[in-house]
């Protein structure tokens, strides 16, 4: 696909067609990778996307118990005061 370079203030850029934005689920940002004479644009994933729903399901099924105590028996808090 050929796109035109346009002036944006003191810089230059290009526009991505709506179909490309929708197909690759591009919202506000992309990762730009420069390698071997190429520029690769990669959609930025949201690494925690869907965690809220997953946590809700874990709670509903009783799977949200601590695996480790949040305070260890041998901790001495006096040294921090």
Buried (B, 14 or more C-beta within 10 A) or exposed (E): EEEEEEEEEEEEEEEBEEEEBEEEEBEEEBEEEEEEEEEEEEBEEEEEEEEEEEEEEEEEEEEEEEEEEEEEEEEEEEEEE
